Amino acid sequence: MEKNCQLGTIFNIQKFSLDDGPGIRTVVFFKGCPLRCAWCANPESQSPQLEIPWDKRKAPPHFLKLKGERKNVDDIVRLVMQDEPFYQKSGGGVTLSGGEPMLQPEFALALLQACKEKRLHTAMETTGFAPPDTFRRLLEHLDLLLFDIKHWDEGKHREYTGVSNLPILANMKYALQQGKEVLPRLPVIPGVNAGLEDAKGFVLRLREVGANQVQLLPFHQFGENKYHLLGKSYAFKNVKTLHPKELEEYRQIFLAARIEAFF
């Protein structure tokens, strides 16, 4: 078989993941994202370029491993298939994440096609921000979309992410209309979208696209140190972590609207 030399830029491949789709999964993290969320837990994913993190708090500065590498499809599939027995036993598979996989559409498409040839369950964690033709081409080869929704209000979405939510919602609606399995995921961020009125706004948007479930992702500080290593400022440095028990009233608004909401 001819080697698939389609190249892409990734920054991590995580094996034995239990949080990125059903079963045991291998997650391929794509570099590059069209959004600029100030709370992003993976700031190394934002730029499509290779980066060298360094800790300027040390003297002399301590340089770390290069973030990002160029890989071809066959090499990734070979690594993914090492754990095929675990996928079969657990109902797992491969998940494309990032960053935003759809920012490298040809590479993402080639990788998904290669995984489907191996009869693997395929999922993608996505912002949903992509041209409709790109989104629809990739959708054909996906079993599950883990679909972020950052803000219900178009103006606020632009303010906090740098892009409109209109193409995102349109793509989510299309996927649901096609009968695809879609899990909307809502990062709940203090001062951004964590108010009870925000919950009501999200209910409206989920109803408009035809979704009947949402996963709530409480704000955390896991990515803070990465900003220091990349020489970037972190806008949420002094913001407290949210816990599920603090969001119960928020969650109840979805449940009252007959939208399944869980953590």
C-alpha positions in Angstrom: 0.0 0.0 0.0 1.3 3.5 -0.9 2.5 5.4 2.2 0.2 8.3 3.1 2.6 11.2 3.3 0.0 13.9 4.0 1.7 16.0 6.7 0.1 17.8 9.6 1.4 19.8 12.7 0.5 18.3 16.0 1.6 19.0 19.5 0.7 15.8 21.4 -0.6 12.3 21.1 -2.2 11.1 24.3 -2.9 7.4 24.7 -5.3 5.7 27.2 -7.6 8.8 27.4 -11.0 8.3 29.1 -12.4 11.8 28.8 -12.5 12.4 25.1 -15.2 10.1 23.8 -16.4 6.6 24.7 -14.0 3.9 25.9 -10.3 4.0 25.8 -9.0 6.4 23.2 -5.9 7.9 21.6 -6.2 11.6 21.2 -4.3 13.4 18.5 -3.8 17.1 19.3 -3.7 19.4 16.3 -1.8 22.7 16.5 -3.5 25.9 15.5 -6.9 27.4 16.5 -9.0 30.2 15.0 -10.3 31.2 18.4 -8.5 33.1 21.1 -10.2 32.3 24.3 -8.4 34.0 27.2 -9.1 31.0 29.5 -7.7 28.4 27.1 -6.1 25.5 29.0 -3.9 24.6 26.0 -2.3 27.9 24.9 0.4 26.0 23.0 -2.4 24.8 20.7 -3.3 28.3 19.5 -0.5 29.1 17.1 -0.1 26.8 14.0 3.7 27.4 14.3 6.2 25.3 16.2 7.1 26.9 19.5 9.9 26.6 22.1 8.6 27.1 25.6 11.0 28.5 28.1 10.9 29.3 31.8 12.2 32.9 32.2 11.8 32.6 36.0 14.9 30.5 36.0 18.4 31.8 35.6 19.6 31.2 33.0 16.3 30.6 31.2 15.3 26.9 31.0 14.3 25.8 27.5 11.8 23.0 27.3 10.8 20.5 24.6 9.7 22.0 21.2 5.9 22.3 21.1 4.7 20.9 17.8 6.0 18.5 15.2 5.3 17.5 11.7 3.9 14.0 11.3 2.4 12.0 8.4 -0.8 10.1 8.5 0.7 6.6 8.3 3.0 7.3 11.3 0.1 8.4 13.4 -2.2 5.5 12.4 0.6 3.1 13.2 0.9 4.6 16.7 -2.9 4.6 17.2 -3.3 1.0 16.1 -0.9 -0.2 18.8 -3.8 0.0 21.2 -6.4 -1.6 19.0 -7.3 -4.4 21.5 -8.2 -1.8 24.1 -10.5 0.0 21.7 -12.2 -3.3 20.8 -12.8 -4.2 24.5 -13.9 -0.7 25.6 -15.7 0.6 22.6 -13.0 3.3 22.2 -11.1 4.7 19.2 -9.3 7.8 18.1 -10.2 11.5 18.8 -8.9 14.5 16.9 -8.5 17.5 19.2 -6.4 20.7 19.4 -6.4 23.5 18.8 -8.9 23.0 16.0 -8.5 20.0 13.7 -10.5 21.7 11.0 -7.8 24.3 10.6 -5.8 21.6 8.9 -8.6 20.2 6.9 -6.7 18.0 4.3 -4.6 16.4 7.0 -7.6 15.9 9.3 -9.6 14.3 6.4 -6.7 12.0 5.4 -6.3 10.9 9.0 -10.0 10.2 9.5 -10.2 8.3 6.3 -7.2 6.1 7.3 -8.8 5.5 10.7 -12.1 4.5 9.2 -10.2 2.0 6.9 -9.1 0.4 10.1 -12.7 0.3 11.3 -12.0 2.6 14.3 -14.6 4.7 16.1 -13.7 8.4 15.2 -14.5 11.5 17.3 -13.5 15.1 17.1 -13.3 17.8 19.7 -14.1 21.0 17.9 -14.9 24.7 18.2 -17.1 24.2 15.2 -15.7 27.3 13.6 -15.0 26.3 9.9 -16.4 26.9 6.4 -19.5 24.7 5.8 -17.9 22.7 3.0 -14.9 21.9 5.2 -17.1 20.9 8.1 -19.4 18.7 6.0 -16.5 16.9 4.3 -15.0 15.9 7.7 -18.4 15.2 9.2 -18.8 12.2 6.8 -16.0 10.4 8.5 -16.9 11.1 12.1 -19.0 9.0 14.5 -19.1 11.7 17.3 -18.5 15.4 17.6 -17.6 16.9 21.0 -18.7 20.4 20.1 -17.8 23.4 22.2 -20.2 26.3 22.6 -18.5 29.2 24.3 -21.2 31.9 24.5 -24.8 32.2 23.5 -24.6 35.9 22.5 -23.0 36.7 19.2 -21.5 39.9 20.4 -20.1 38.4 23.6 -18.8 35.5 21.6 -16.8 37.9 19.4 -15.6 39.8 22.5 -14.3 36.7 24.3 -13.1 34.5 21.4 -12.4 36.8 18.5 -15.0 35.2 16.2 -18.7 35.0 15.6 -20.8 32.1 17.0 -23.1 32.1 13.9 -21.1 29.6 11.8 -20.5 27.5 14.8 -24.2 27.2 15.6 -25.0 26.6 11.9 -22.5 23.7 11.7 -23.9 22.2 15.0 -27.4 22.4 13.6 -26.4 20.7 10.4 -24.6 17.9 12.2 -27.7 17.2 14.3 -30.0 17.3 11.3 -27.8 14.7 9.6 -28.4 12.4 12.6 -24.8 12.6 13.8 -24.0 12.0 17.5 -23.2 15.5 18.9 -22.3 16.4 22.4 -22.4 20.1 23.0 -19.9 21.1 25.7 -20.0 24.4 27.6 -16.9 25.7 29.4 -18.4 27.7 32.3 -16.2 30.7 32.8 -16.6 33.2 35.7 -17.4 36.7 34.4 -17.9 35.4 30.9 -20.9 33.0 30.7 -21.5 31.7 34.3 -24.5 33.8 35.2 -28.0 32.3 35.4 -29.2 34.6 32.5 -26.4 33.0 30.5 -27.7 29.6 31.2 -31.1 30.7 29.9 -29.4 32.1 26.8 -27.7 28.8 26.2 -31.0 27.0 26.5 -32.4 29.1 23.7 -29.4 28.4 21.4 -29.5 24.6 22.1 -33.2 24.5 21.3 -32.6 26.4 18.1 -30.0 23.9 16.8 -32.0 20.9 18.1 -29.7 19.7 20.9 -31.2 18.0 23.9 -28.0 17.6 26.0 -25.0 19.6 27.2 -21.9 18.8 29.2 -20.9 21.6 31.6 -17.1 22.1 32.0 -16.4 24.1 35.1 -13.5 26.6 34.8 -10.1 25.3 36.1 -6.5 26.6 36.3 -4.7 23.6 34.8 -3.2 25.6 32.0 -1.9 28.6 33.9 1.8 27.5 34.0 1.8 27.0 30.2 1.3 30.7 29.7 4.4 31.5 31.7 6.4 29.0 29.6 5.2 30.6 26.3 5.8 34.1 27.5 2.1 35.0 27.4 0.0 36.8 30.0 -2.8 34.9 31.6 -6.0 37.0 32.1 -7.5 34.5 34.5 -4.6 34.2 36.9 -6.6 35.3 40.0 -9.9 33.7 39.1 -11.1 30.9 41.4 -11.7 27.4 40.1 -15.3 26.4 39.8 -16.7 23.2 41.2 -19.8 21.3 40.1 -21.6 22.0 43.4 -21.3 25.7 42.8 -23.1 25.3 39.4 -26.1 23.3 40.5 -28.5 26.2 40.2 -27.0 26.9 36.7 -27.5 23.3 35.8 -31.1 23.2 36.9 -32.0 25.8 34.3 -31.1 23.3 31.6 -32.9 20.5 33.3 -36.1 22.6 33.7 -36.0 23.1 29.9 -35.7 19.3 29.4 -32.1 19.6 28.3 -29.9 16.9 29.9 -27.0 18.7 31.6 -24.2 16.9 33.3 -20.6 17.4 34.4 
